[in-house]
Amino acid sequence: HISKGDIKMICVICKGEIEKHYTEEGVMYWDQGHNAEPIADGRCCDKCNQDIVIQYRISDMLVNKGGGNG
C-alpha cells in the first residue's frame, strides 16, 4: 500500500523531485510545487520556480508594462 507521502512529484522543467515544505514542528504542509506557466504546463520545483519561472514573468511584465498607462 502506498501512502500519499510516498508519491514523488517531478518538476516538468528539470525533471527533479519537487520538494516538500514543512512547518517548524516538522509537519508537511505543501508538496505540490509551483505553477510552471508560462514556461511549461504543470508543476515545478522551488529552484526552477525561482530561477526560471519567476525571472521570466518579471521580464515579461517589464517588457509588456506599457499597456495603456504609459
DATAMO-V484046 format. One record per run of one state. SS is the DSSP state (2 for helix, 1 for strand, 0 for the rest). FROM is the first residue (numbers start at 1). LEN is the number of residues. If there is no record, write none. Layout:
<<SS & FROM & LEN> <SS & FROM & LEN>>
//
This chain:
<<0 & 1 & 3> <2 & 4 & 3> <0 & 7 & 3> <1 & 10 & 1> <0 & 11 & 6> <1 & 17 & 1> <0 & 18 & 3> <1 & 21 & 2> <0 & 23 & 5> <1 & 28 & 3> <0 & 31 & 3> <1 & 34 & 2> <0 & 36 & 7> <1 & 43 & 2> <0 & 45 & 1> <2 & 46 & 18> <0 & 64 & 7>>
//
